[in-house]
Amino acid sequence: MFWSKRLIRFGERLIKENSGWANLFFPVSVIWGVIVKTKNWLYDWGIFRAQKIDRLVISIGNVVAGGTG
């Protein structure tokens, strides 16, 4: 939760300062948002299905951003 609030504040600051970074990343964020919403919709409607396996799964998280703690 802590990092998400910091990211939101960072994004708001970029937009207020009208920096080139905000202009660069805004179209990318819109495209990414559409992709994620479409994927979620496909799972919600049963077009994509979660697969179950008979093995133990250990989820580490996003190691690049520091993992899950």
HELIX and SHEET records of a PDB file:
HELIX    1   1 PHE A    2  GLU A   17  1                                  16    
HELIX    2   2 GLY A   20  ASP A   44  1                                  25    
HELIX    3   3 VAL A   63  ALA A   65  5                                   3    
END                                                                             
